């Protein structure tokens, strides 16, 4: 297939592009920084210079492609609307990247939420305005199946693993690691009792490739392969770096280091999901433990 992919120089997009090329697809990848072109070309991807605000470019690439993967910005409504308009009535696949923070709570690290959200049930977003806006985009995409587009929303949990340059690192783990390296103490928000579902970047890329090729894939999918509390993640970081026990941090202290929004609604929240629908497609993750990856494989330098 000829695939147009946004975010080709990003953490998720770079891994997805590499997997799609390996699976025999012809990939054109959107990049903003010309300096990234050699890395993209080296991966076997044809670079396309532009950004998500260039609606004419996005529409033209969508028309040329057999399918589109949006791996750049989950919250860019304009780009999604452009793709939906360009692909209406074509039957082509449009795979969009979302994130499971949309169901995250406000635990402040103090408790484990009992609820595990399953994608075979109705998904309801959290009350935060950003989560509501993201879920509105996801819903718009799912509903666009009525317009003759095979839309797929992949709602990823906490992704770990080393990706491709120039963005080899995930989002939630580096702030914990960097703080620990700088201070010599691993700290978590509250008691670290909050839990997130997790998934390895290579398993994420494998699912993107699968849903593009599987004509039965459509609708909303959670993406996970296990889960861990932040206390468990912190303990694994301490082991990897040779540091002492994990120490709790008040939300106020954590906010000074990581910012109030990130500390409270990301590092301090619960986001527990179940990827039932992806497994029904035959997706079988090869990695199931973020703690094991941190202890055994995470770069310690």
Secondary structure, DSSP 8 states (H G I E B T S, - for coil): -EEEEE-TTSHHHHHHHHHHHHTT-EEEEEES-GGGHHHHHHTT-EEEE--TT-HHHHHHHHHHSSEEEE-S-TT-HHHHHHHHHHHTTS--EEEEEEEGGGG----TTS---S--EETTS-----SSHHHHHHHHHHHHHHHGGGGT-EEEEEEE-EEES---TT--S-SHHHHHHHHHHHHSS-EEEBTS--EEEEEEHHHHHHHHHHHHH-TT--EEEEE-S-EEEHHHHHHHHHHHHT----EEE-HHHHHHHH-HHHIIIIITS-B-EE-HHHHHTT---S---HHHHHHHTS---
